[in-house]
Amino acid sequence: MKAVLKFDGGSRGNPGPSACAYEIDFDGEKICKGILLGEATNNYAEWMGLLNGLEELAEKTNPK
């Protein structure tokens, strides 16, 4: 089993309107998601891209 997580986040202004996104390649399946975050810094947006991607990956690898 191999998984690759790619993520990014940004804001227009710092702080400003922000968003993050992630892409997971997991056993031949590709999951892509974007999330609007509202008013935030670019650093927050980057971290939220990582956090949301890791949460999705954890759900995929450890289903309940």
Buried (B, 14 or more C-beta within 10 A) or exposed (E): EEEEBEBBBBBEEEBBBBBBBBBBBBEEEEBEBEBEBEEBBBEBBBBBBBBBBBEBBEEBEEEE
